[in-house]
Amino acid sequence: MSTPEEPTSARPWRPEDGPRPQVWTWPTGDQPALWVWSEGRWRYALVRARQNFPDGTVRYQVVLDLRGDTEVTTVTYEWPHPGLRRCHGSSVEPSRTANEEHQGGMPRVQPRRP
């Protein structure tokens, strides 16, 4: 079995690239995931966003531990690539707008005056 090539990170969109991509996101806790080949191993990566460019290019922004040292980073990869594989999907459809109900974090409490 051959070793896959490690994917390289894609640079962010710039105005000179043409029209902005459509960006799709999933709620925290129900995100799809990819396997990313890095440092000789398949690493688990949660998908933060999918970027669909007008020319058909697709990029996934993922959060992962690239070296296995627990340092987590955000990286964007172009799809498809031999060093990327689908791990699992999400049970919900992605959205193009932020859904505060699913963003996580602390609940918003109205401050009380003393």
Secondary structure, DSSP 4 states (H G I P E B T S, - for coil): -PPPPPP-PPPPP-GGG-SPPEEEE--TTS--EEEEEETTEEEEEEEEEEEE-TTS-EEEEEEEESSSSS-EEEEEEEES-TTEEEEE--SS--BSS--GGGS-SSPP-PPPP-
